[in-house]
Amino acid sequence: MRQRSLIAITAALAAGALTLTACGSRDSGDKGSDSGNGGTTVTIGVDAPLTGDLSALGLGIRNSVDLAAKQANKKNYVKGVTFKVEATDDQAQPSSGQTNATKFVGNKDVLGVVGPLNSSVAQSMQKVFDDAKLVEVSPANTNPALTQGDDWQKSKARQYKSYFRTATTDAIQGPFAAQYVYNKAKKTKVFVIDDKKTYGAGLAATFSEEFKKLGGKVVGTEHINPDTKDFSAVATKVKNSGAQVVYYGGEYPQAGPLSKQIKAAGAKVPLVGGDGIYADDFIKLAGASGGGDLATSVGAPVETLPSAKEFVANYKAAGYKEAYAAYGGYSYDSAWSIIEAVKKVVDDNDGKLPDDAREKITQAMQNVSFDGVTGKVSFDEYGDATNKQLTVYSVTGTTWKAVESGTYNGS
């Protein structure tokens, strides 16, 4: 799930400081508030970790949604509607996410929310939004259960009609990584570690299942406490296991030190992880010994996509001080899907938002389809992204280098 030097932007702050505000009165109806110029103000909420270890990713999400709103307003994309952004900080904590969700529901000007980053946070927010018929579009959640239920491997069932995502899931990402490690990297013995959280444990499980199906052997498993930075005990277990590679389900604040300590223990093997470790900070934390470590991430490198050129140029021109990071393109597309749904509802109601705008926007989201920053944006019957592309990246020097892109089609 997750600042990468591959896409880092060093633009200076624009003269006008970025301000994200809630707009409109809280006692206005679902149709939004009067913007003061004869039109209607619609607020798009953002929930992400804006402080703490994962803030590099969260700030990229916030800024990219802000850019989408600014572009929609500049183009007068939905006539009579001005889009604003209200951003909240969940600090990657489910309890904070639930509090933020309740806050958004209480603000009747909020007609859609982008986020969160973490699947565990999403679990705490989904029902709050669904009960209020308020649409939520995540650019980063990858746990399959969020859309297809806990028993998704045997029987898929849509969980919440208001929940959508533009990132593909770990049902694809884990097996995709396993195929690369076994078929391309030619590693047959893996030690699997996870952080016991929703995202990490789920990702490790789908990787392990596919790796064994391919003929590989899991020579050891371990769970770590994400609140510690001392992984010496597990590093020793890795060394003694004879593993040729380590797969880690979790995020970069732990993955970087884990990789460094595994190498220091004498196990000169690569650490592989998902989009949660695909960040510049992983490279810094792993140190010089992290060369050759691998990560998968959703989609293709934004800079390689013709569809993303305008986004990259506009982001730089806007002067955000933080990079758009791993989920910038997906965050822009998530916000734009809300904008498209608002446009559909307005167009179908003689140019105005109806009193039941939230419910209508949620319904319209199911059929949203457009060419976005990350490619074609649309949703399947579960609310999942139809774009299933993934990329494998390798730590090369002080940067991530894309080594292979593709889709998982089953083994």
C-alpha positions in Angstrom: 0.0 0.0 0.0 2.4 3.3 -0.4 7.8 8.5 -1.4 9.6 7.0 -4.1 12.6 8.6 -5.7 11.4 7.1 -9.0 8.5 9.6 -8.8 9.9 12.2 -6.4 9.1 15.8 -7.1 11.3 18.6 -5.8 9.0 21.5 -6.7 9.1 24.4 -4.2 6.1 25.6 -2.4 4.0 28.0 -4.5 3.6 31.5 -3.2 0.1 30.8 -2.1 0.1 28.3 0.7 -2.0 25.2 0.3 -5.0 25.3 2.5 -7.5 22.5 2.8 -10.8 23.6 4.4 -14.2 22.3 5.0 -16.8 24.5 3.3 -20.4 25.2 3.6 -22.6 25.1 6.6 -23.1 21.8 8.5 -26.9 22.2 8.6 -27.2 22.4 4.8 -28.9 19.5 3.0 -27.2 16.8 1.0 -27.4 19.1 -2.0 -24.4 21.0 -0.7 -24.2 24.6 0.4 -24.5 27.8 -1.5 -21.0 28.8 -2.6 -21.8 32.5 -2.6 -21.5 32.9 -6.3 -24.9 31.5 -7.3 -23.5 27.9 -7.4 -23.3 24.9 -5.1 -20.3 23.9 -3.0 -19.5 20.1 -2.8 -16.9 18.9 -0.3 -14.7 15.9 -1.0 -13.3 14.4 2.2 -9.9 12.9 2.5 -8.8 10.5 5.2 -5.2 9.5 5.3 -2.2 9.5 7.7 -1.0 13.1 7.5 1.4 12.7 10.4 3.5 9.8 11.7 5.5 7.1 9.9 3.3 6.8 6.9 2.7 10.5 6.3 4.8 10.6 3.1 2.1 8.5 1.5 -0.8 10.3 3.2 0.3 13.7 2.2 0.7 12.6 -1.4 -2.9 11.3 -1.3 -4.2 14.6 0.2 -2.4 16.8 -2.4 -3.5 14.7 -5.3 -7.2 14.9 -4.3 -6.7 18.7 -3.9 -5.3 18.9 -7.4 -8.3 17.0 -8.8 -10.7 19.4 -7.2 -8.7 22.4 -8.5 -8.7 21.0 -12.0 -12.4 20.3 -11.9 -13.1 23.9 -10.8 -10.7 25.3 -13.4 -12.5 23.5 -16.2 -16.0 24.2 -14.7 -16.4 20.4 -15.2 -19.7 20.2 -13.3 -21.5 23.4 -14.1 -22.7 25.3 -11.1 -20.6 23.1 -8.7 -17.5 24.2 -6.9 -15.4 21.4 -5.3 -13.6 21.8 -2.0 -11.5 19.5 0.0 -11.5 18.7 3.7 -8.6 16.5 4.9 -8.5 14.5 8.1 -5.5 12.7 9.7 -6.1 9.1 10.8 -2.5 8.5 11.8 -3.0 5.0 10.4 -5.2 4.1 13.4 -8.6 2.4 12.9 -10.1 4.3 15.9 -9.1 7.7 14.4 -10.4 6.6 11.0 -13.8 5.8 12.5 -14.0 9.1 14.3 -13.1 10.9 11.0 -15.8 8.9 9.1 -18.4 10.0 11.7 -17.2 13.6 11.2 -17.6 13.4 7.4 -21.1 11.9 7.7 -22.1 14.8 10.0 -21.0 17.4 7.4 -23.8 17.3 4.9 -21.6 19.2 2.3 -19.4 16.1 2.1 -20.7 14.0 -0.8 -17.7 11.7 -1.2 -14.5 10.6 0.6 -11.2 9.5 -0.7 -9.2 7.1 1.5 -8.0 5.6 3.6 -4.5 4.3 3.1 -4.6 1.3 5.4 -7.0 -1.6 5.0 -7.3 -1.9 8.8 -8.5 1.7 9.0 -11.0 1.0 6.1 -12.5 -1.8 8.2 -13.5 0.7 10.9 -15.0 3.2 8.4 -17.0 1.2 5.9 -20.2 0.7 7.9 -20.2 4.3 9.1 -20.2 5.5 5.5 -22.5 2.8 4.2 -25.2 3.5 6.8 -25.1 7.2 5.6 -25.0 6.2 1.9 -21.8 8.3 1.6 -19.5 7.0 -1.1 -15.9 6.1 -0.2 -13.1 5.5 -2.8 -9.8 4.2 -1.6 -6.6 4.7 -3.7 -4.6 2.2 -1.6 -6.6 -0.5 0.2 -5.6 -3.9 -1.1 -7.1 -6.4 1.3 -9.7 -8.5 -0.7 -12.0 -9.0 2.3 -13.0 -5.3 2.2 -15.0 -5.8 -0.9 -15.5 -9.6 -1.2 -15.9 -10.7 2.4 -13.7 -12.7 4.8 -14.5 -15.9 2.9 -13.5 -14.4 -0.5 -11.3 -17.3 -1.5 -14.4 -19.6 -1.5 -17.4 -17.4 -1.8 -17.3 -13.8 -2.8 -20.0 -11.4 -1.6 -20.2 -7.6 -1.9 -19.8 -6.1 1.5 -20.8 -2.4 1.2 -22.4 -0.7 -1.7 -20.7 2.6 -0.8 -17.2 1.3 -0.9 -15.0 1.3 -4.0 -11.2 1.3 -4.7 -8.9 2.2 -7.6 -6.0 0.0 -6.4 -6.0 -3.7 -7.2 -6.1 -6.2 -4.4 -3.8 -8.6 -2.6 -5.6 -11.5 -4.2 -3.7 -10.3 -7.3 -0.6 -8.7 -5.7 0.5 -11.6 -3.5 0.4 -14.3 -6.2 1.9 -11.9 -8.7 4.9 -11.5 -6.4 5.1 -15.2 -5.8 5.2 -15.9 -9.6 8.0 -13.4 -10.0 10.1 -14.7 -7.1 9.7 -18.4 -8.2 9.7 -18.2 -12.0 11.9 -15.1 -12.7 14.1 -14.8 -9.6 14.4 -18.6 -9.4 14.0 -18.6 -5.6 12.5 -21.9 -4.2 12.9 -21.4 -0.4 11.2 -18.5 1.3 10.9 -17.3 4.9 7.6 -15.5 5.4 7.1 -12.7 7.9 4.1 -10.4 8.6 3.1 -7.7 11.1 -0.2 -9.3 12.1 -2.2 -6.4 10.7 -5.0 -6.7 8.2 -2.9 -5.6 5.2 0.3 -7.4 6.0 -1.1 -10.7 7.2 -3.5 -10.9 4.2 -0.7 -10.2 1.7 1.7 -12.7 3.2 -1.1 -15.4 3.1 -1.8 -14.9 -0.6 1.9 -14.9 -1.5 2.5 -18.1 0.5 -0.4 -20.0 -1.0 0.7 -19.2 -4.6 4.4 -19.8 -3.9 3.6 -23.3 -2.5 1.3 -24.0 -5.5 4.2 -23.2 -7.8 6.4 -25.7 -6.1 8.2 -23.5 -3.7 8.8 -24.2 0.0 8.1 -22.0 2.9 11.0 -22.8 5.3 9.8 -20.6 8.1 7.2 -18.2 9.3 7.2 -15.4 11.9 5.0 -12.5 13.1 6.6 -9.3 14.3 5.4 -6.6 16.6 5.2 -3.4 14.4 5.9 -1.2 17.4 9.4 -2.5 17.9 12.6 -1.9 15.8 14.6 -4.9 17.2 14.2 -7.8 14.8 17.5 -9.6 15.7 15.7 -12.8 16.9 13.7 -13.2 13.7 16.8 -12.3 11.7 18.7 -15.2 13.3 15.8 -17.5 12.5 16.0 -16.5 8.8 19.7 -17.1 8.7 19.3 -20.6 10.2 16.4 -21.5 7.9 18.4 -21.7 4.7 15.9 -19.4 3.0 16.9 -17.9 -0.3 14.5 -15.0 0.0 12.3 -13.3 2.7 8.8 -12.2 2.0 7.4 -9.5 4.3 3.8 -8.6 4.6 3.7 -5.1 6.2 4.9 -1.5 5.7 8.2 0.3 5.2 8.8 1.6 8.7 9.4 -2.0 9.9 10.5 -3.5 6.6 13.6 -1.3 6.2 15.1 -2.1 9.6 14.1 -5.8 9.2 16.0 -6.0 5.9 19.0 -4.4 7.4 19.1 -6.6 10.4 18.6 -9.8 8.3 21.6 -8.9 6.3 23.6 -8.0 9.4 22.8 -11.5 10.9 24.5 -13.1 7.9 21.6 -13.9 5.7 22.5 -12.3 2.4 19.1 -12.7 0.9 16.7 -10.2 -0.7 13.6 -9.0 1.2 10.5 -8.8 -0.9 7.3 -7.0 0.0 4.2 -5.4 -1.4 3.2 -1.8 -2.1 3.5 -1.1 1.7 7.3 -1.1 1.4 7.5 0.7 -1.9 8.7 4.0 -0.6 11.9 6.1 -0.6 12.0 5.8 3.2 12.4 2.0 2.9 15.7 2.4 1.0 16.9 4.9 3.7 16.0 2.5 6.5 17.4 -0.6 4.8 20.7 1.1 4.1 23.4 0.0 1.7 22.7 -3.7 2.2 19.2 -3.2 0.8 20.3 -3.3 -2.8 18.4 -6.0 -4.6 15.4 -6.0 -2.3 12.1 -6.1 -4.2 8.6 -4.6 -3.9 5.4 -5.0 -5.9 3.1 -2.0 -6.3 -0.2 -1.4 -8.0 -0.3 -0.2 -11.6 2.6 0.9 -13.7 5.2 3.6 -12.9 3.2 6.9 -13.3 6.0 8.5 -15.2 5.8 5.8 -17.9 2.1 6.3 -18.6 1.1 8.8 -21.4 -2.1 9.2 -19.5 -0.2 10.6 -16.5 1.8 13.4 -18.2 -0.8 16.1 -17.5 -1.1 15.0 -13.9 2.6 15.1 -13.3 3.0 18.5 -14.9 0.0 20.0 -13.0 1.2 18.6 -9.7 4.6 20.2 -10.2 3.0 23.5 -11.3 0.8 23.5 -8.2 3.9 23.7 -6.0 3.0 21.0 -3.4 6.0 20.6 -1.1 5.4 16.8 -0.8 5.7 14.3 -3.6 2.6 12.6 -4.8 4.3 9.3 -3.9 3.0 5.8 -4.5 -0.7 6.6 -4.6 -0.9 10.0 -6.2 -2.3 8.9 -9.5 -4.8 6.6 -7.8 -5.8 9.3 -5.4 -6.4 11.8 -8.3 -8.5 9.1 -10.1 -10.4 8.3 -6.9 -11.3 12.0 -6.5 -12.2 12.3 -10.2 -14.5 9.2 -10.0 -16.4 11.1 -7.3 -16.5 14.2 -9.5 -17.8 12.1 -12.4 -20.5 10.6 -10.2 -21.5 14.1 -9.1 -21.6 15.2 -12.7 -23.9 12.3 -13.6 -26.3 13.1 -10.8 -26.4 16.8 -11.6 -26.9 16.2 -15.3 -29.8 13.8 -14.5 -31.5 16.3 -12.2 -31.7 19.4 -14.5 -28.4 20.8 -13.5 -28.9 20.6 -9.7 -28.1 18.2 -6.9 -31.1 16.4 -5.5 -31.9 16.2 -1.8 -30.8 12.6 -1.8 -27.5 13.4 -3.5 -25.4 11.0 -1.4 -27.4 8.0 -2.2 -27.6 9.0 -5.9 -23.9 9.6 -6.1 -23.2 6.2 -4.5 -25.4 4.5 -7.1 -23.8 6.5 -10.0 -20.3 5.4 -8.9 -21.0 1.8 -9.9 -21.2 2.8 -13.5 -18.4 5.4 -13.6 -15.9 4.8 -16.4 -13.3 7.2 -17.7 -9.7 7.4 -18.9 -7.7 8.4 -15.8 -4.1 9.1 -14.7 -3.5 5.4 -14.1 -5.4 4.1 -17.1 -9.0 3.1 -17.6 -10.9 3.7 -14.3 -14.1 1.6 -13.7 -15.4 -0.8 -11.0 -16.6 -4.4 -11.0 -19.6 -5.8 -9.2 -17.7 -5.8 -5.9 -16.5 -2.2 -6.1 -13.0 -3.3 -7.0 -10.9 -1.7 -9.7 -11.0 -3.3 -13.1 -7.4 -2.3 -13.7 -5.3 -5.3 -12.5 -1.8 -4.2 -13.5 1.1 -4.5 -11.1 4.8 -3.8 -11.3 7.9 -5.3 -9.6 10.5 -2.8 -8.4 14.1 -3.5 -7.3 16.3 -1.3 -5.0 19.1 -0.1 -7.3 21.5 2.2 -5.6 19.3 4.9 -3.9 16.3 4.4 -6.1 13.5 1.9 -7.0 13.8 0.6 -10.5 10.9 -1.0 -12.3 12.0 -4.5 -13.5 8.7 -6.0 -14.7 5.1 -5.0 -15.2 2.1 -7.2 -15.9 -1.1 -8.8 -14.6 -1.7 -12.0 -12.7 -3.9 -14.4 -14.6 -3.7 -17.4 -12.2 -1.2 -20.2 -12.0 
